[in-house]
Amino acid sequence: MAASGKGSDVVDTKIVEPLVKFFKEAYGFVDKCQKPNFAEMRQISTVVAVGFGIMGVIGFFVKLFAMPLNQVLMS
């Protein structure tokens, strides 16, 4: 069976054209991206390490105070 002209137009306008537009925009975005240099990478790594440290300290103190509080409440 041959595809009708109207159904093919709907598929083109609703599916194919948005996909083609998306892939063209995505390719343009990736084409403009660049790798970070050493200084940027070191700065990003430092910020991530500090964030992990802060989250670890917060988690430690929450656990430190939650365990005795839980024992008091449960007994």
Long-range contacts (C-beta under 8 A, 24 or more apart in sequence): none
